[in-house]
């Protein structure tokens, strides 16, 4: 799988989405993500496809790629890589697949800290957002 850490042009907002997750029977906040398939055999191609499907945005600059890491090695062998990029466009929900319940939004540092402390979130999004909101990572590229 691929997760997408997308910044806006000015690098002062991060793309986050609220998505219904059946295992927890609730919405959680996380980064856009998706599975690599036979047609999209690179992280960048998967990120481009998933970002467009889930948010309507397009990648304008690839910043970095972190190779696949384990999600929860004590429970599963699932791995996810991280594409870091800049994105632009109008957020839309018109490209969602049937059954997807996703609400994307750009969040600034203040909203990121609010969401971290008050809403359910994936551990990956929580830890990266916390460091970004505190000014510890990716200040400008």
Secondary structure, DSSP 8 states (H G I E B T S, - for coil): -EEEEEE-TTSS-EEEEEEEEGGGTEEEEE-EEE---SS--SHHHHHHHHHHHHHS-EEEEEEEEEEEEES-TTT---EEEEEEEEEES---STT--TT--EEEEEE-HHHHHHHHHHS-B-HHHHHHHHHHHTT-S----
